[in-house]
Amino acid sequence: DPLGRIGGEEFVVVCQDTSLQQALLVAARLREALHELRFDDVDPSLQVSVSIGVASYTPGATRDDLFARADAALYRAKQRGRDRIET
């Protein structure tokens, strides 16, 4: 699936032909993979965390609508304690 940086520390992954439940599984796998990253040369105790917002396309919505809903979910994840996934 395409991955791209959309600003600052924000990235987007587009999962075409994917249900919301499948997208949540992708998000969980990304979160787990980031948790497994190690930076022993920099600081062995350094751990990566990630907050993820997931949104699914609804008929008639624009790309901007979809991104706005994903962004709102991302900020809910941050407000609810970070290092989590929200829809």
C-alpha positions in Angstrom: 0.0 0.0 0.0 1.3 3.5 -0.7 2.9 5.4 2.2 3.7 9.1 2.2 4.6 11.9 4.5 1.9 14.6 4.5 3.4 17.0 6.9 5.7 17.3 9.9 5.7 13.9 11.6 2.5 12.8 9.9 2.3 10.0 7.4 -0.6 8.4 5.5 -1.0 4.9 4.3 -3.7 4.3 1.7 -5.2 0.8 1.8 -7.4 0.4 -1.2 -10.1 -2.3 -1.2 -9.7 -2.7 2.5 -12.4 -2.8 5.2 -12.1 -0.7 8.3 -11.3 -3.9 10.3 -8.6 -4.8 7.8 -7.2 -1.3 8.0 -7.1 -1.6 11.8 -5.1 -4.8 11.5 -2.6 -2.9 9.2 -2.4 -0.1 11.8 -1.7 -2.7 14.6 1.0 -4.3 12.5 2.7 -1.0 11.9 2.5 -0.1 15.6 4.0 -3.4 16.5 6.8 -3.1 13.9 7.7 0.4 15.2 7.8 -0.9 18.8 10.4 -3.5 17.7 12.8 -0.9 16.3 16.0 -0.6 18.3 18.5 2.1 18.4 21.3 0.5 20.5 24.0 2.8 19.0 22.1 5.9 20.0 20.4 4.8 23.3 19.5 1.2 24.1 16.5 2.4 26.2 15.0 4.4 23.3 11.6 3.1 22.2 9.4 4.4 19.4 5.8 5.0 20.0 3.1 5.9 17.5 -0.4 7.3 17.5 -2.5 6.2 14.6 -5.9 7.5 13.2 -7.8 5.2 10.9 -10.7 6.2 8.7 -12.5 4.5 5.9 -13.9 5.9 2.7 -17.6 6.7 2.6 -19.4 7.1 -0.8 -19.5 10.8 -1.8 -16.6 11.8 0.5 -13.7 13.7 -0.9 -10.0 12.9 -0.2 -9.9 15.9 2.0 -13.0 14.6 4.0 -11.2 11.2 4.4 -8.0 12.8 5.6 -9.8 15.1 8.0 -11.5 12.1 9.6 -8.2 10.2 9.9 -6.6 13.4 11.3 -9.4 13.7 13.9 -8.9 10.1 14.9 -5.1 10.7 15.2 -5.7 13.6 17.6 -8.1 11.5 19.6 -5.4 8.9 19.9 -3.0 11.5 21.2 -5.5 13.0 23.6 -6.4 9.5 25.0 -2.8 8.7 26.0 -0.8 8.4 22.8 0.7 5.2 21.4 -2.7 3.9 20.4 -5.0 3.5 17.4 -8.3 5.3 17.1 -11.0 5.5 14.4 
